[in-house]
Amino acid sequence: MSHYSSLKEVEVDLHNFQRETAKRLVINTIKESYYKNITIIKFITGSGNHINSIEEKGVLYEVFPSW
């Protein structure tokens, strides 16, 4: 039996979230995952190829690493 079978993971898609909402979701997911012993978190920001309603491109892709 592989020791990897006991790993728990979660995936969070941040597409279509505004910056502050996405940031709160990231922080809350990390906190909740810690308490639930989730060891892998995959955040999907997108690649920054689309322009939003106020002509910004790749907002989450750019700011995510600083959170």
The first five atom37 places (N, CA, C, CB, O) and aatype in JSON, in Angstrom:
{
  "aatype": [12, 15, 8, 18, 15, 15, 10, 11, 6, 19, 6, 19, 3, 10, 8, 2, 13, 5, 1, 6, 16, 0, 11, 1, 10, 19, 9, 2, 16, 9, 11, 6, 15, 18, 18, 11, 2, 9, 16, 9, 9, 11, 13, 9, 16, 7, 15, 7, 2, 8, 9, 2, 15, 9, 6, 6, 11, 7, 19, 10, 18, 6, 19, 13, 14, 15, 17],
  "atom_mask": [
    [1, 1, 1, 1, 1],
    [1, 1, 1, 1, 1],
    [1, 1, 1, 1, 1],
    [1, 1, 1, 1, 1],
    [1, 1, 1, 1, 1],
    [1, 1, 1, 1, 1],
    [1, 1, 1, 1, 1],
    [1, 1, 1, 1, 1],
    [1, 1, 1, 1, 1],
    [1, 1, 1, 1, 1],
    [1, 1, 1, 1, 1],
    [1, 1, 1, 1, 1],
    [1, 1, 1, 1, 1],
    [1, 1, 1, 1, 1],
    [1, 1, 1, 1, 1],
    [1, 1, 1, 1, 1],
    [1, 1, 1, 1, 1],
    [1, 1, 1, 1, 1],
    [1, 1, 1, 1, 1],
    [1, 1, 1, 1, 1],
    [1, 1, 1, 1, 1],
    [1, 1, 1, 1, 1],
    [1, 1, 1, 1, 1],
    [1, 1, 1, 1, 1],
    [1, 1, 1, 1, 1],
    [1, 1, 1, 1, 1],
    [1, 1, 1, 1, 1],
    [1, 1, 1, 1, 1],
    [1, 1, 1, 1, 1],
    [1, 1, 1, 1, 1],
    [1, 1, 1, 1, 1],
    [1, 1, 1, 1, 1],
    [1, 1, 1, 1, 1],
    [1, 1, 1, 1, 1],
    [1, 1, 1, 1, 1],
    [1, 1, 1, 1, 1],
    [1, 1, 1, 1, 1],
    [1, 1, 1, 1, 1],
    [1, 1, 1, 1, 1],
    [1, 1, 1, 1, 1],
    [1, 1, 1, 1, 1],
    [1, 1, 1, 1, 1],
    [1, 1, 1, 1, 1],
    [1, 1, 1, 1, 1],
    [1, 1, 1, 1, 1],
    [1, 1, 1, 0, 1],
    [1, 1, 1, 1, 1],
    [1, 1, 1, 0, 1],
    [1, 1, 1, 1, 1],
    [1, 1, 1, 1, 1],
    [1, 1, 1, 1, 1],
    [1, 1, 1, 1, 1],
    [1, 1, 1, 1, 1],
    [1, 1, 1, 1, 1],
    [1, 1, 1, 1, 1],
    [1, 1, 1, 1, 1],
    [1, 1, 1, 1, 1],
    [1, 1, 1, 0, 1],
    [1, 1, 1, 1, 1],
    [1, 1, 1, 1, 1],
    [1, 1, 1, 1, 1],
    [1, 1, 1, 1, 1],
    [1, 1, 1, 1, 1],
    [1, 1, 1, 1, 1],
    [1, 1, 1, 1, 1],
    [1, 1, 1, 1, 1],
    [1, 1, 1, 1, 1]
  ],
  "atom_positions": [
    [[0.85, -1.18, 0.0], [0.0, 0.0, 0.0], [0.89, 1.24, 0.0], [-0.96, 0.0, 1.23], [1.86, 1.32, 0.76]],
    [[0.57, 2.17, -0.82], [1.33, 3.42, -0.93], [1.01, 4.33, 0.24], [1.02, 4.13, -2.26], [-0.13, 4.42, 0.69]],
    [[2.04, 5.02, 0.74], [1.81, 5.98, 1.82], [1.07, 7.21, 1.33], [3.14, 6.39, 2.44], [0.58, 8.0, 2.13]],
    [[0.97, 7.38, 0.03], [0.25, 8.52, -0.53], [-1.27, 8.38, -0.41], [0.63, 8.7, -1.98], [-2.0, 9.36, -0.54]],
    [[-1.75, 7.19, -0.17], [-3.19, 6.99, -0.1], [-3.84, 7.72, 1.07], [-3.5, 5.51, -0.01], [-5.05, 7.95, 1.07]],
    [[-3.05, 8.08, 2.08], [-3.61, 8.77, 3.24], [-3.64, 10.29, 3.08], [-2.82, 8.41, 4.48], [-4.14, 11.0, 3.95]],
    [[-3.1, 10.78, 1.98], [-3.1, 12.22, 1.75], [-4.5, 12.71, 1.4], [-2.1, 12.59, 0.64], [-5.21, 12.08, 0.62]],
    [[-4.86, 13.83, 1.98], [-6.14, 14.45, 1.66], [-5.86, 15.71, 0.85], [-6.96, 14.78, 2.94], [-4.88, 16.41, 1.1]],
    [[-6.71, 15.98, -0.11], [-6.51, 17.19, -0.9], [-7.82, 17.88, -1.22], [-5.77, 16.86, -2.18], [-8.9, 17.27, -1.18]],
    [[-7.7, 19.15, -1.54], [-8.85, 19.97, -1.9], [-8.45, 20.84, -3.09], [-9.34, 20.84, -0.69], [-7.29, 21.24, -3.22]],
    [[-9.42, 21.14, -3.94], [-9.18, 22.0, -5.1], [-10.15, 23.18, -5.04], [-9.35, 21.2, -6.45], [-11.35, 23.0, -4.82]],
    [[-9.62, 24.38, -5.23], [-10.44, 25.59, -5.16], [-10.26, 26.37, -6.46], [-10.06, 26.47, -3.92], [-9.15, 26.8, -6.78]],
    [[-11.34, 26.55, -7.19], [-11.3, 27.29, -8.44], [-11.67, 28.75, -8.15], [-12.28, 26.67, -9.5], [-12.78, 29.04, -7.72]],
    [[-10.73, 29.65, -8.38], [-10.93, 31.07, -8.07], [-11.43, 31.89, -9.26], [-9.63, 31.65, -7.58], [-11.58, 33.11, -9.15]],
    [[-11.69, 31.23, -10.38], [-12.22, 31.94, -11.54], [-13.5, 32.68, -11.16], [-12.49, 30.97, -12.71], [-14.32, 32.18, -10.38]],
    [[-13.67, 33.85, -11.7], [-14.88, 34.67, -11.53], [-15.07, 35.27, -10.14], [-16.07, 33.87, -11.87], [-16.12, 35.83, -9.85]],
    [[-14.06, 35.15, -9.27], [-14.14, 35.8, -7.97], [-13.43, 37.14, -8.04], [-13.53, 34.91, -6.86], [-12.41, 37.27, -8.72]],
    [[-13.96, 38.13, -7.34], [-13.26, 39.41, -7.23], [-12.07, 39.22, -6.31], [-14.2, 40.53, -6.71], [-12.03, 38.29, -5.51]],
    [[-11.1, 40.11, -6.43], [-9.82, 39.98, -5.72], [-9.98, 39.73, -4.22], [-9.01, 41.23, -5.94], [-9.42, 38.77, -3.7]],
    [[-10.72, 40.57, -3.52], [-10.84, 40.44, -2.06], [-11.61, 39.19, -1.65], [-11.52, 41.67, -1.47], [-11.29, 38.55, -0.65]],
    [[-12.62, 38.84, -2.42], [-13.37, 37.61, -2.14], [-12.48, 36.4, -2.33], [-14.61, 37.51, -3.06], [-12.5, 35.48, -1.51]],
    [[-11.7, 36.39, -3.39], [-10.78, 35.29, -3.65], [-9.73, 35.19, -2.54], [-10.1, 35.46, -5.01], [-9.39, 34.09, -2.1]],
    [[-9.22, 36.32, -2.1], [-8.21, 36.31, -1.04], [-8.78, 35.72, 0.25], [-7.69, 37.75, -0.77], [-8.13, 34.9, 0.9]],
    [[-9.99, 36.13, 0.62], [-10.64, 35.57, 1.81], [-10.84, 34.06, 1.67], [-12.0, 36.25, 2.06], [-10.63, 33.31, 2.62]],
    [[-11.24, 33.63, 0.48], [-11.45, 32.21, 0.23], [-10.14, 31.43, 0.38], [-12.04, 31.99, -1.16], [-10.12, 30.35, 0.96]],
    [[-9.05, 31.98, -0.14], [-7.74, 31.34, -0.02], [-7.35, 31.21, 1.45], [-6.67, 32.16, -0.79], [-6.97, 30.12, 1.89]],
    [[-7.44, 32.29, 2.19], [-7.05, 32.28, 3.61], [-7.92, 31.31, 4.4], [-7.14, 33.69, 4.2], [-7.41, 30.52, 5.2]],
    [[-9.22, 31.38, 4.2], [-10.13, 30.48, 4.93], [-9.91, 29.01, 4.56], [-11.58, 30.86, 4.64], [-10.01, 28.14, 5.42]],
    [[-9.61, 28.75, 3.3], [-9.35, 27.38, 2.87], [-8.1, 26.83, 3.53], [-9.21, 27.31, 1.34], [-8.07, 25.68, 3.97]],
    [[-7.06, 27.65, 3.62], [-5.82, 27.22, 4.27], [-6.07, 26.92, 5.75], [-4.72, 28.29, 4.11], [-5.62, 25.9, 6.26]],
    [[-6.77, 27.81, 6.42], [-7.07, 27.6, 7.85], [-7.9, 26.34, 8.06], [-7.8, 28.81, 8.43], [-7.57, 25.51, 8.91]],
    [[-8.96, 26.2, 7.29], [-9.84, 25.04, 7.43], [-9.11, 23.75, 7.1], [-11.07, 25.2, 6.54], [-9.32, 22.72, 7.75]],
    [[-8.27, 23.79, 6.08], [-7.52, 22.6, 5.68], [-6.56, 22.16, 6.78], [-6.74, 22.87, 4.39], [-6.37, 20.96, 7.0]],
    [[-5.97, 23.11, 7.46], [-5.07, 22.78, 8.57], [-5.81, 21.99, 9.64], [-4.47, 24.07, 9.17], [-5.31, 20.96, 10.11]],
    [[-6.99, 22.45, 10.02], [-7.75, 21.79, 11.07], [-8.34, 20.45, 10.64], [-8.86, 22.69, 11.53], [-8.64, 19.6, 11.48]],
    [[-8.5, 20.27, 9.34], [-9.05, 19.0, 8.83], [-7.95, 18.06, 8.34], [-10.03, 19.29, 7.69], [-8.24, 17.02, 7.74]],
    [[-6.7, 18.41, 8.6], [-5.55, 17.6, 8.17], [-5.5, 17.39, 6.66], [-5.58, 16.26, 8.86], [-5.06, 16.34, 6.19]],
    [[-5.94, 18.37, 5.92], [-5.83, 18.31, 4.46], [-4.42, 18.77, 4.12], [-6.92, 19.21, 3.74], [-4.0, 19.86, 4.49]],
    [[-3.69, 17.92, 3.41], [-2.27, 18.18, 3.18], [-1.94, 18.78, 1.82], [-1.52, 16.92, 3.34], [-0.83, 19.25, 1.6]],
    [[-2.89, 18.76, 0.91], [-2.66, 19.3, -0.43], [-3.81, 20.23, -0.79], [-2.51, 18.15, -1.49], [-4.98, 19.84, -0.72]],
    [[-3.48, 21.45, -1.18], [-4.49, 22.4, -1.63], [-4.08, 22.87, -3.02], [-4.63, 23.62, -0.64], [-2.96, 23.33, -3.23]],
    [[-5.0, 22.76, -3.96], [-4.75, 23.23, -5.32], [-5.65, 24.42, -5.58], [-5.01, 22.09, -6.38], [-6.88, 24.29, -5.61]],
    [[-5.04, 25.59, -5.77], [-5.79, 26.8, -6.1], [-5.66, 27.05, -7.59], [-5.28, 28.02, -5.28], [-4.55, 27.05, -8.13]],
    [[-6.77, 27.26, -8.25], [-6.78, 27.54, -9.69], [-7.1, 29.01, -9.88], [-7.81, 26.63, -10.45], [-8.2, 29.46, -9.59]],
    [[-6.12, 29.76, -10.38], [-6.31, 31.19, -10.61], [-6.59, 31.5, -12.06], [-5.09, 31.96, -10.15], [-7.12, 32.56, -12.38]],
    [[-6.26, 30.59, -12.93], [-6.3, 30.87, -14.36], [-4.93, 31.35, -14.79], [0.0, 0.0, 0.0], [-4.04, 31.56, -13.96]],
    [[-4.75, 31.51, -16.07], [-3.44, 31.89, -16.58], [-3.31, 33.37, -16.88], [-3.14, 31.11, -17.82], [-2.26, 33.83, -17.32]],
    [[-4.37, 34.12, -16.66], [-4.3, 35.56, -16.88], [-4.49, 35.98, -18.31], [0.0, 0.0, 0.0], [-4.02, 37.05, -18.71]],
    [[-5.16, 35.17, -19.1], [-5.34, 35.49, -20.52], [-6.6, 36.29, -20.83], [-5.37, 34.23, -21.31], [-6.78, 36.75, -21.95]],
    [[-7.47, 36.46, -19.83], [-8.75, 37.13, -20.08], [-8.78, 38.51, -19.44], [-9.9, 36.28, -19.56], [-8.1, 38.75, -18.44]],
    [[-9.56, 39.4, -20.01], [-9.71, 40.75, -19.48], [-11.06, 40.84, -18.78], [-9.59, 41.83, -20.63], [-12.08, 40.43, -19.34]],
    [[-11.06, 41.37, -17.55], [-12.31, 41.45, -16.79], [-13.12, 42.68, -17.19], [-12.02, 41.48, -15.29], [-12.77, 43.38, -18.14]],
    [[-14.19, 42.94, -16.44], [-15.13, 44.01, -16.81], [-14.54, 45.42, -16.7], [-16.34, 43.93, -15.94], [-15.07, 46.35, -17.3]],
    [[-13.46, 45.58, -15.94], [-12.84, 46.91, -15.84], [-11.46, 46.93, -16.51], [-12.7, 47.32, -14.35], [-10.56, 47.67, -16.12]],
    [[-11.35, 46.11, -17.54], [-10.18, 46.09, -18.41], [-8.89, 45.66, -17.72], [-9.98, 47.44, -19.0], [-7.8, 46.06, -18.15]],
    [[-8.98, 44.85, -16.66], [-7.8, 44.3, -16.01], [-7.56, 42.9, -16.54], [-7.94, 44.3, -14.46], [-8.5, 42.16, -16.82]],
    [[-6.31, 42.55, -16.67], [-5.96, 41.23, -17.19], [-5.12, 40.47, -16.16], [-5.2, 41.36, -18.53], [-4.12, 41.0, -15.66]],
    [[-5.51, 39.25, -15.85], [-4.7, 38.39, -14.99], [-4.56, 38.87, -13.56], [0.0, 0.0, 0.0], [-3.5, 38.7, -12.96]],
    [[-5.6, 39.46, -13.0], [-5.52, 40.05, -11.66], [-5.17, 38.99, -10.62], [-6.85, 40.72, -11.3], [-4.19, 39.16, -9.9]],
    [[-5.94, 37.92, -10.52], [-5.67, 36.9, -9.51], [-4.35, 36.2, -9.76], [-6.8, 35.89, -9.48], [-3.61, 35.9, -8.82]],
    [[-4.06, 35.94, -11.01], [-2.8, 35.3, -11.38], [-1.61, 36.11, -10.88], [-2.72, 35.12, -12.91], [-0.61, 35.54, -10.42]],
    [[-1.71, 37.42, -10.95], [-0.62, 38.31, -10.53], [-0.52, 38.45, -9.02], [-0.8, 39.67, -11.16], [0.58, 38.43, -8.48]],
    [[-1.65, 38.61, -8.32], [-1.61, 38.91, -6.89], [-1.56, 37.67, -6.0], [-2.8, 39.74, -6.51], [-1.16, 37.77, -4.84]],
    [[-1.97, 36.53, -6.5], [-2.04, 35.32, -5.67], [-0.75, 35.01, -4.91], [-2.4, 34.15, -6.54], [-0.82, 34.72, -3.72]],
    [[0.42, 35.06, -5.54], [1.64, 34.72, -4.8], [1.91, 35.6, -3.57], [2.82, 34.81, -5.72], [2.59, 35.16, -2.64]],
    [[1.38, 36.8, -3.54], [1.63, 37.69, -2.41], [0.7, 37.42, -1.22], [1.48, 39.14, -2.85], [0.91, 37.96, -0.14]],
    [[-0.33, 36.6, -1.42], [-1.27, 36.3, -0.35], [-0.66, 35.3, 0.59], [-2.59, 35.79, -0.88], [-1.29, 34.91, 1.57]]
  ]
}
